[in-house]
Amino acid sequence: MSSQDVQKAVQSVSKAEDVRQMNALLMKPNANWEEFLMPGPLSIAILGELVFISSNNDFSINKNPPIGGFKYIRYPDSFRACLMQVSNNGWMAFNEAHKNMDQIRLHSDNVPSYMKMAVKTLMQGNPDIVEALLPAQLKNIDGIATECTRLAETTEKKFMDVILLIQEMLEACMNAKQVYEEDLKIIKMKLIEAKIKEESAKLAKKLSQQNLDQLSKQLDEAQDQFKKSMDSMPSGWEIIGMNFVEGLTESMNNLISGMVSIVTAPCSAARGVKHLIQNSCKMEEPLNPLVVNEIYVISVQLLKWAQQLNAFVKNDKIKWKEIYDEKNESLRSNWVKTQFEEIEKKLKGKEKCKPQEKAIEICQDGISICCKMAEYKPPKGFTDEETSEIIKKIRNLKDQAERFDTESKSFTSSSSFSVTPPNIAQQTTGQKKSVVQTTCDNARFKIEQSQAHLKQTQDMYEKNMENLKKNNQELADIFVTMHSCEVKEIDFNTAVKMLVKGLDAMGRVKEQWEKMVRFFQMISNLIKASLNKPLKQFVDTADSVSKIEGYSSESFVKDMIYTYTFQSSNIASLVHMIAGTYTEVSSLYLMDRVSSLGKLMALDPKNPQFEWERAKLASDCKSAQEGIENLVLKNKNDFDCLLNARVEKIENELQAVLPPISGVKRKRIKSNVQAGLKELTKEEEDQFT
């Protein structure tokens, strides 16, 4: 067994399609199509009931209008007309959603072909060809992202219009002072919750806009870090140098995964709503999650350097011959120390938080070990006791780095096995025997980490599904109550309760469309970041001298562009899956109900067919709900099967080529992973999620 065998096995489980599927699994709790569709039939049914309610006695809600008049209510003197306006706007929103999602499906289907063309271009040896062809290919992807962003934003706005109309109606109802005290509290809570959700949405939008600057800045920093490190790298350390480069590109992968996770996951501000209302206390300004993300993605580099120090240890001895340069009477490990110092300097410029403290501690421990090793002077060297102490510290450092990297993977929703960019992949052949141990150790750690991470994702998805079912059951209960009412039984307060539930349902659908907008903004940002400085850097470095044979600055820039383009393709693949499922399910279960709603709105309430249409709409919506729930159940089973298949593939293809290890070592790896995946404390959850 050689390091090439292990590398080959690692590459077999980290092909582009494998990683794409893995990312889709890890993103599942935050980006699942069920959340688009589950509230759909009940939302339509509620809109139908509002049409029914509007046939009751009419009255005005225009008693205490806001200064400047109503922004969204067209007919405040008629509560019945207001209810019809809500139903009509809701009908338009669902129609727009179906039409636009189908277009998104068609557009996103073109991204993989552009991705293939871009990769083919990046693999060309002639820089002139790359410079001539790549911009147009990347602009094609950007064009798709821009158009899909517009489509998603248009749909989101339609649902937002319904939400704002309902909110204004509820405020008008409160001012009319005809609401029971208990209902008044519920309405106030809902309106405060809606405002906080709106602020959360604005924050997510702001973070998306910041992403472009962040991505460009990270590319610049990675390029500088590459140049500095290559210039100072000791001779004969080409393999270690490639390990460092791999760490840089993997950091970029994790950075992007973290950004996508942040802009699509629920915002901490929205989670604090209940606490805010119950305690009436002011929420503290949350730490910018993009900053936390920037800190966590450094974990890969810290792990690489900790593993490198550990590679200098064999059979409880330090391999001084590999470290000490007799010719210059200096230690090559000083280069590792410089890398830790550079990372520490970068970390100290970030906002203070727990992850920053942990990362700085790892850097300082690494620097301390390197300083101690620098005291080595042959022939005397160190005593056995001193050597044992250094080895103990090295192993502890590796444990710290493994725990922090696992914590990082959990926060950023990153895969343990990422796609190796083309130019790096070409350098993995011909590695020395000395790197076999490091390669094996890293593979074992990644196996354990990926299995634990997938299990955590499965648990998160399970919890999300339970919450989804609970929320839907609440909507179903209120609908059953409303549908059993006769027109004469429906008073003003009952209608208000119905509006509150309608606000909930529309809010959930609208939040999912916000996520769709963020996905496409992320794709656009990645492409724009690749089109700007990287291509210029590519041209500037085309003639640079290679410190590592076969891997130049030009190769590094190509690999960075590949990383960004691959991630764009990843997101597009996820979106295409969601869009395809939405369009199919919407055709099967939603659009006929939307048409029935339109028919109901057009009928005179006194027409005998009105009650029949109302009953039919309710029955059809119930059937649609059951159909979607069955699909959701099937989807969950498919998710579990895919997840188990992924774990099995890693076990079969990678574990098989690794030499056996002691139970103590296995337990240590498991312990580090579990410590990194620990449940967040309440303080940490508020701070970072």
C-alpha positions in Angstrom: 0.0 0.0 0.0 1.4 3.4 -1.0 0.3 7.0 -0.6 -0.8 6.9 -4.3 -3.2 4.0 -3.4 -4.8 6.1 -0.7 -4.9 9.2 -2.8 -6.5 7.3 -5.6 -9.1 6.0 -3.1 -9.7 9.5 -1.8 -10.2 10.8 -5.3 -12.7 8.0 -6.1 -15.0 9.2 -3.3 -14.5 12.9 -4.1 -15.3 13.1 -7.8 -17.2 16.2 -8.8 -20.6 14.4 -8.9 -19.9 12.7 -5.5 -19.1 16.0 -3.9 -22.1 17.7 -5.6 -24.3 15.0 -4.1 -22.6 15.3 -0.7 -23.2 19.1 -0.7 -26.8 18.6 -1.6 -27.2 16.2 1.4 -25.5 18.6 3.8 -27.6 21.5 2.5 -30.8 19.5 2.8 -31.9 20.8 6.2 -31.7 24.4 5.0 -32.7 24.1 1.3 -35.4 21.5 0.9 -38.3 21.8 -1.5 -40.8 20.6 1.1 -40.8 24.1 2.7 -41.8 25.6 -0.6 -44.7 23.2 -1.1 -46.1 22.0 2.2 -47.9 25.3 3.1 -49.2 25.6 -0.5 -52.6 23.7 -0.5 -53.5 25.0 2.9 -52.6 28.6 1.9 -54.9 28.2 -1.1 -57.6 26.7 1.1 -57.4 29.6 3.5 -57.7 32.1 0.6 -60.8 30.2 -0.4 -62.2 30.6 3.1 -61.5 34.3 3.1 -63.7 34.5 -0.1 -66.4 32.7 1.8 -66.1 34.9 4.9 -66.3 38.0 2.6 -69.9 37.0 1.8 -70.9 37.8 5.3 -72.2 41.2 6.5 -69.9 44.0 5.6 -68.4 46.8 7.7 -65.6 49.5 7.6 -62.1 49.2 9.0 -61.4 52.8 8.1 -62.2 54.3 11.6 -58.6 55.3 12.5 -56.6 55.3 9.3 -52.8 55.9 9.4 -51.4 59.3 8.6 -51.1 59.5 4.9 -53.7 56.8 4.3 -53.3 53.1 3.7 -50.5 51.8 1.5 -51.9 48.5 0.4 -55.6 48.4 1.3 -57.6 49.6 -1.7 -61.1 49.6 -0.1 -60.8 50.2 3.7 -64.6 51.0 3.9 -65.4 47.4 3.0 -63.9 44.6 5.1 -65.4 42.1 2.5 -63.6 43.9 -0.3 -60.3 43.7 1.7 -60.7 39.9 2.1 -61.3 39.6 -1.7 -58.2 41.7 -2.3 -56.1 39.2 -0.2 -57.5 36.2 -2.1 -56.9 37.9 -5.4 -53.3 38.8 -4.6 -52.6 35.3 -3.3 -54.0 33.8 -6.5 -51.7 36.0 -8.5 -48.7 35.0 -6.3 -49.1 31.3 -6.8 -49.6 31.7 -10.6 -46.4 33.8 -10.8 -44.6 31.2 -8.7 -45.4 28.3 -11.0 -44.5 30.2 -14.2 -41.2 31.6 -12.8 -40.1 28.4 -11.2 -40.5 26.6 -14.5 -38.3 29.2 -16.2 -35.7 28.8 -13.4 -35.7 25.1 -14.0 -35.0 25.6 -17.7 -32.3 28.2 -17.2 -30.4 26.3 -14.4 -30.3 23.2 -16.6 -27.8 25.0 -18.9 -25.2 25.6 -16.2 -23.5 22.2 -16.2 -22.7 22.5 -20.0 -21.1 25.9 -19.4 -19.2 24.5 -16.4 -17.8 21.7 -18.6 -16.7 24.2 -21.2 -15.0 26.3 -18.6 -13.1 23.3 -17.1 -12.0 22.3 -20.6 -10.7 25.8 -21.2 -8.9 25.9 -17.8 -7.1 22.6 -18.6 -5.5 24.2 -21.7 -1.8 24.8 -21.5 -1.9 27.9 -23.6 -2.7 31.0 -21.5 -3.8 32.9 -24.5 -6.6 30.4 -25.1 -7.7 30.6 -21.5 -7.7 34.4 -21.6 -9.7 34.5 -24.9 -12.4 31.9 -24.1 -12.9 31.8 -20.3 -14.6 35.2 -19.8 -17.4 34.6 -22.3 -18.0 31.1 -20.8 -18.2 32.5 -17.2 -20.5 35.4 -18.4 -23.0 32.8 -19.7 -23.3 31.4 -16.2 -23.5 34.9 -14.7 -26.3 35.8 -17.3 -28.3 32.8 -16.1 -27.8 33.7 -12.4 -28.9 37.3 -13.1 -32.1 36.3 -14.9 -33.0 33.7 -12.3 -32.4 36.2 -9.5 -34.9 38.5 -11.3 -37.5 35.7 -11.6 -37.1 34.7 -7.9 -37.2 38.4 -6.7 -40.4 39.0 -8.8 -42.1 36.0 -7.2 -40.9 36.9 -3.7 -42.4 40.4 -4.2 -45.8 38.9 -5.1 -45.9 37.0 -1.8 -44.5 40.0 0.1 -47.4 42.1 -1.3 -49.9 39.6 0.2 -48.1 39.7 3.5 -47.9 43.5 3.7 -51.6 43.7 2.8 -52.6 41.2 5.5 -50.3 43.1 8.0 -52.0 46.4 7.2 -55.4 44.9 7.5 -54.6 43.5 11.0 -53.3 46.9 12.1 -56.5 48.5 10.8 -58.5 45.8 12.7 -56.6 46.7 15.9 -57.3 50.4 15.4 -61.0 49.6 14.8 -61.0 48.4 18.5 -63.4 45.6 17.9 -61.0 42.8 18.7 -61.1 40.7 21.9 -58.2 41.3 24.3 -56.7 37.8 23.9 -56.8 38.1 20.1 -55.3 41.6 20.3 -52.2 40.1 22.0 -51.9 37.4 19.3 -52.1 40.1 16.6 -49.5 42.3 18.3 -47.2 39.3 18.6 -47.6 38.4 15.0 -47.0 41.9 13.8 -43.8 42.2 15.9 -42.7 38.8 14.6 -43.3 39.9 11.0 -41.3 43.0 11.5 -38.4 41.1 13.0 -38.5 38.6 10.1 -38.4 41.5 7.7 -35.3 42.8 9.5 -33.8 39.3 9.3 -34.5 39.2 5.5 -32.8 42.6 5.1 -29.8 41.3 7.0 -29.6 38.2 4.7 -29.8 40.5 1.7 -27.0 42.7 3.1 -24.9 39.7 3.8 -25.4 38.5 0.2 -24.2 41.9 -1.1 -21.2 41.7 1.1 -20.3 38.3 -0.3 -18.9 39.6 -3.6 -16.4 41.9 -1.8 -15.6 39.0 0.5 -14.9 36.6 -2.3 -12.7 39.0 -4.2 -10.8 39.8 -1.0 -10.3 36.2 -0.2 -8.9 35.5 -3.6 -6.4 38.3 -3.2 -5.4 37.0 0.2 -5.0 33.5 -1.1 -2.8 34.7 -3.9 -0.6 36.7 -1.6 -0.4 33.8 0.9 0.6 31.5 -2.0 3.4 33.8 -3.3 4.8 34.5 0.2 4.9 30.8 1.2 6.3 29.6 -2.1 9.1 32.3 -1.9 10.2 31.2 1.6 9.6 27.4 1.2 12.7 25.3 2.0 14.2 23.3 -0.9 13.1 19.7 -1.1 9.7 20.4 0.5 7.7 20.4 -2.7 5.3 17.7 -1.4 4.7 19.7 1.8 4.2 22.8 -0.4 1.5 21.0 -2.4 -0.2 20.0 0.9 -0.2 23.7 1.8 -1.8 24.7 -1.6 -4.4 22.0 -1.2 -5.3 23.5 2.2 -5.7 27.0 0.6 -8.1 25.7 -2.1 -10.1 23.6 0.4 -10.4 26.7 2.6 -12.0 28.5 -0.4 -14.4 25.6 -0.9 -15.4 25.8 2.8 -15.7 29.6 2.7 -18.3 29.4 -0.2 -20.2 26.5 1.5 -20.4 28.6 4.6 -21.6 31.6 2.8 -24.4 29.6 1.1 -25.4 28.1 4.4 -25.5 31.5 6.1 -27.7 33.2 3.5 -30.1 30.3 3.3 -30.4 29.2 6.9 -32.9 30.8 9.3 -31.5 34.0 10.8 -30.7 34.2 14.6 -32.8 37.4 14.8 -35.9 35.5 13.7 -35.2 32.7 16.2 -35.2 35.3 19.0 -38.7 36.5 18.3 -40.4 34.5 21.0 -37.8 35.5 23.6 -38.1 39.1 22.5 -41.8 39.2 22.9 -42.1 37.3 26.1 -39.3 39.2 27.9 -39.7 42.6 26.2 -36.0 43.0 26.2 -33.8 44.5 23.6 -31.9 42.0 21.4 -28.1 42.5 21.3 -26.5 43.1 17.9 -25.5 39.7 16.6 -22.0 39.0 15.4 -21.7 39.1 11.6 -21.8 35.4 10.6 -19.6 36.0 7.6 -16.8 37.0 10.0 -17.3 33.7 12.0 -17.3 31.9 8.6 -14.0 33.5 7.6 -12.4 32.3 10.9 -13.8 28.7 10.6 -12.5 28.2 7.1 -8.9 28.6 8.3 -9.4 25.3 10.2 -8.2 23.4 7.1 -4.9 25.2 7.0 -4.4 24.8 10.8 -5.1 21.1 10.4 -2.6 20.7 7.5 0.2 22.3 9.6 -0.7 20.3 12.7 -0.6 17.2 10.6 2.7 18.2 9.1 4.3 18.6 12.6 2.9 15.2 13.4 4.5 13.7 10.3 7.9 14.5 11.8 7.2 11.9 14.5 7.6 8.2 13.9 7.7 5.4 16.6 7.9 8.0 19.4 11.0 9.6 17.8 11.4 12.9 15.9 12.8 12.6 12.4 15.4 15.3 12.8 17.1 14.3 9.5 14.0 15.6 7.6 13.8 18.7 9.7 17.4 19.8 10.3 19.3 21.4 7.3 23.0 20.6 8.0 24.2 22.7 5.2 22.6 25.9 6.5 22.5 24.8 10.2 18.9 25.6 10.4 15.5 23.9 10.9 13.1 23.6 8.0 10.3 23.6 10.6 10.8 27.3 10.9 8.8 27.6 7.7 5.8 25.9 9.4 6.3 28.4 12.3 6.0 31.2 9.8 2.8 29.8 8.4 1.3 29.7 11.9 2.4 33.3 12.5 0.8 34.5 9.3 -2.5 32.8 10.2 -2.4 34.2 13.7 -1.8 37.7 12.4 -4.8 37.3 10.1 -7.0 36.0 12.9 -6.1 38.9 15.2 -7.6 41.3 12.7 -11.0 39.6 13.0 -13.8 40.4 15.5 -13.4 38.7 18.9 -15.4 35.5 19.3 -15.1 31.9 20.6 -13.9 30.4 17.2 -11.3 33.2 16.9 -10.0 32.4 20.4 -9.8 28.6 19.6 -8.0 29.3 16.3 -5.5 31.7 17.8 -4.7 29.2 20.6 -3.9 26.5 18.0 -1.6 29.0 16.2 0.2 29.9 19.4 0.6 26.3 20.5 2.0 25.5 17.0 4.4 28.4 17.2 5.5 27.3 20.7 6.3 23.8 19.5 8.3 25.2 16.5 10.3 27.5 18.8 11.1 24.6 21.1 12.2 22.5 18.1 14.4 25.4 16.9 16.6 24.9 20.0 17.7 21.6 18.5 21.5 21.6 17.9 23.3 18.4 16.8 25.0 16.2 17.9 23.6 16.7 21.4 20.0 17.4 20.5 17.3 16.8 23.1 17.0 14.3 26.0 14.4 11.5 25.8 12.3 13.3 28.3 12.4 16.6 26.3 11.6 14.7 23.1 8.6 13.0 24.7 7.3 16.3 25.9 7.6 17.8 22.3 5.8 14.7 20.8 3.0 15.0 23.4 2.5 18.6 22.5 2.5 17.8 18.8 -0.2 15.2 19.3 -2.3 17.5 21.4 -2.0 20.2 18.7 -3.3 17.7 16.1 -6.2 16.8 18.4 -7.1 20.5 18.8 -6.9 21.1 15.1 -9.1 18.0 14.3 -11.7 19.2 16.8 -11.7 22.7 15.4 -11.9 21.4 11.8 -14.9 19.3 12.6 -16.6 22.2 14.3 -15.8 24.2 11.2 -17.3 21.6 8.8 -20.5 21.6 10.9 -20.8 25.4 10.9 -20.1 25.8 7.1 -22.0 22.7 6.0 -18.8 21.7 4.1 -18.0 18.2 2.9 -15.0 16.4 4.4 -14.1 15.2 0.9 -13.8 18.1 -1.5 -13.0 18.0 -5.2 -9.3 18.4 -5.9 -8.7 21.1 -8.6 -7.2 19.8 -11.8 -3.7 21.1 -11.5 -3.3 20.0 -7.9 -4.7 16.5 -8.8 -1.9 16.2 -11.4 0.8 16.7 -8.7 -0.4 13.9 -6.4 1.6 11.2 -8.3 5.1 10.2 -7.3 4.9 11.1 -3.6 7.6 9.9 -1.3 7.1 7.1 1.2 7.5 9.6 4.1 4.0 11.0 3.3 2.2 7.7 3.5 1.5 8.0 7.2 0.1 11.6 6.9 -2.1 10.6 4.0 -3.5 7.6 5.9 -4.0 9.6 9.1 -5.8 12.3 7.2 -8.0 9.8 5.3 -9.0 8.0 8.5 -9.9 11.3 10.1 -12.0 12.4 7.1 -13.9 9.0 7.1 -14.8 9.5 10.7 -15.6 13.1 10.3 -17.8 12.6 7.2 -19.8 9.8 8.8 -20.4 11.9 12.0 -21.3 15.0 9.9 -23.8 13.1 7.8 -25.4 11.6 10.9 -25.7 15.1 12.3 -27.3 16.3 9.1 -29.8 13.4 9.2 -30.8 14.4 12.8 -31.2 18.1 11.7 -33.3 17.1 8.8 -35.5 15.0 11.0 -36.0 17.9 13.4 -36.8 20.2 10.5 -39.4 17.8 9.2 -41.0 17.5 12.6 -41.3 21.3 12.8 -42.7 21.5 9.3 -45.4 18.9 10.2 -46.2 20.7 13.4 -46.6 24.1 11.6 -48.7 22.5 8.9 -50.9 20.8 11.5 -51.6 24.1 13.1 -52.7 25.5 9.8 -54.8 22.4 9.1 -56.6 22.7 12.5 -57.6 26.3 12.0 -58.8 25.5 8.5 -61.0 22.6 9.8 -62.5 24.9 12.4 -63.2 27.6 9.8 -64.6 25.3 7.2 -67.1 23.8 9.8 -68.5 27.3 10.4 -71.7 28.7 8.8 -71.6 32.2 7.4 -73.7 33.6 10.2 -71.4 32.1 12.8 -68.3 34.0 11.5 -67.9 37.2 13.4 -65.2 39.8 13.0 -62.8 38.2 15.5 -63.0 34.8 13.8 -62.1 36.5 10.5 -59.1 38.2 12.1 -57.8 34.8 13.4 -58.1 33.5 9.9 -56.0 36.4 8.6 -53.3 35.7 11.2 -53.0 32.1 10.0 -53.0 33.3 6.4 -50.1 35.6 7.3 -48.2 32.6 8.7 -48.8 30.5 5.7 -47.8 33.2 3.2 -44.8 34.1 5.3 -43.4 30.6 5.1 -43.8 30.4 1.3 -42.2 33.9 0.9 -39.2 32.9 3.1 -38.4 30.0 0.7 -38.4 32.4 -2.3 -36.0 34.6 -0.4 -33.6 31.6 -0.3 -34.0 31.1 -4.0 -32.9 34.7 -4.5 -29.9 34.2 -2.3 -28.8 31.1 -4.2 -28.7 33.0 -7.5 -27.0 36.0 -5.9 -24.3 33.6 -4.6 -23.8 32.1 -8.1 -23.5 35.6 -9.6 -21.0 36.7 -6.9 -18.8 33.7 -7.5 -18.7 34.3 -11.2 -18.1 38.1 -10.9 -15.3 37.4 -8.4 -13.7 35.0 -10.9 -14.1 37.4 -13.8 -12.4 40.4 -12.1 -9.0 40.0 -10.5 -8.3 36.3 -11.0 -8.2 36.5 -14.8 -5.9 39.5 -14.5 -3.7 37.6 -12.0 -3.7 34.7 -14.4 -2.3 36.8 -17.3 0.2 38.5 -14.9 1.5 35.1 -13.6 1.6 33.2 -16.9 5.3 33.6 -17.2 6.2 33.2 -13.5 8.9 30.8 -12.4 7.5 27.6 -10.7 8.9 26.9 -7.2 7.2 23.5 -7.3 8.0 21.6 -10.4 4.9 21.5 -12.6 2.8 23.8 -10.3 3.2 27.6 -10.9 1.3 30.7 -9.8 -0.6 30.4 -13.1 -1.7 26.8 -12.0 -2.8 28.2 -8.6 -5.0 30.9 -10.2 -6.5 28.4 -12.6 -7.3 26.1 -9.6 -8.9 29.0 -7.7 -11.1 29.9 -10.7 -12.0 26.2 -11.0 -13.0 26.2 -7.3 -15.4 29.1 -7.7 -16.8 27.8 -11.0 -17.4 24.3 -9.5 -19.2 25.8 -6.5 -21.4 27.9 -8.9 -22.3 24.6 -10.7 -23.0 23.0 -7.3 -25.5 25.6 -6.3 -27.1 25.6 -9.7 -27.5 21.8 -9.5 -29.2 22.1 -6.1 -31.5 24.8 -7.4 -32.3 22.8 -10.6 -33.4 19.9 -8.4 -35.6 22.1 -6.3 -37.1 23.9 -9.3 -37.8 20.7 -11.1 -39.6 19.2 -8.1 -41.5 22.3 -7.4 -42.8 22.6 -11.0 -43.8 19.0 -11.1 -45.6 19.0 -7.8 -47.2 22.4 -8.4 -48.6 21.0 -11.7 -50.0 17.9 -9.9 -51.3 19.5 -6.7 -51.4 23.3 -6.8 -52.3 24.8 -10.1 -55.8 23.1 -10.4 -56.6 24.4 -6.9 -55.4 27.9 -7.8 -57.8 27.8 -10.8 -60.6 26.6 -8.5 -59.8 29.6 -6.3 -60.1 31.9 -9.3 -63.5 30.4 -10.1 -64.7 30.8 -6.5 -63.7 34.5 -6.5 -65.7 35.1 -9.7 -68.9 33.5 -8.4 -71.7 35.5 -6.7 -72.0 34.2 -3.1 -75.7 33.8 -3.5 -75.2 31.4 -6.4 -76.0 27.8 -5.3 -72.8 26.7 -7.0 -70.7 28.9 -4.7 -71.1 26.6 -1.7 -70.4 23.6 -3.9 -67.2 25.2 -5.3 -66.1 26.1 -1.7 -66.6 22.5 -0.6 -64.8 21.1 -3.7 -61.8 23.5 -3.2 -61.5 22.4 0.5 -61.7 18.7 -0.5 -59.2 19.2 -3.3 -56.8 21.1 -1.1 -57.0 18.3 1.5 -56.2 15.7 -1.2 -53.3 17.8 -2.4 -52.0 18.1 1.1 -52.0 14.3 1.5 -50.3 13.9 -1.8 -47.5 16.3 -0.9 -47.1 14.7 2.5 -46.7 11.3 0.8 -44.1 12.7 -1.5 -42.3 14.3 1.5 -42.2 10.9 3.2 -40.8 9.3 0.1 -38.3 12.1 -0.3 -37.2 11.6 3.3 -36.7 7.8 2.7 -34.7 8.7 -0.5 -32.6 11.1 1.6 -31.8 8.4 4.2 -30.9 5.9 1.4 -28.6 8.4 -0.3 -27.0 9.3 3.0 -26.4 5.6 3.9 -25.1 4.9 0.4 -22.6 7.7 0.8 -21.3 6.4 4.1 -21.1 2.9 2.7 -19.1 4.1 -0.4 -16.6 5.9 1.8 -16.3 2.8 4.0 -15.9 0.3 1.1 -13.6 2.3 -1.2 -11.4 4.1 1.3 -11.3 2.1 4.5 -10.3 -1.0 2.6 -7.0 0.5 1.4 -5.9 1.8 4.8 -3.7 -0.3 7.1 -5.3 -1.3 10.5 -4.7 1.0 13.5 -4.9 0.4 17.3 -8.1 0.8 19.2 -6.6 3.7 21.1 -5.9 5.6 17.9 -9.3 4.9 16.6 -10.9 6.1 19.8 -8.8 9.3 19.8 -10.0 10.2 16.2 -13.6 9.4 17.2 -13.3 11.5 20.3 -11.9 14.5 18.4 -14.7 14.4 15.8 -17.5 14.1 18.5 -16.0 17.0 20.5 -16.1 19.1 17.3 -19.7 18.2 16.6 -20.9 18.8 20.1 -24.3 20.4 20.7 -24.1 24.2 20.8 -24.6 25.9 24.1 -27.4 28.5 24.3 -24.8 31.2 24.3 -23.1 29.8 21.2 -26.4 29.3 19.4 -27.4 32.9 20.0 -23.9 34.1 19.0 -23.2 32.1 15.9 -26.5 30.7 14.5 
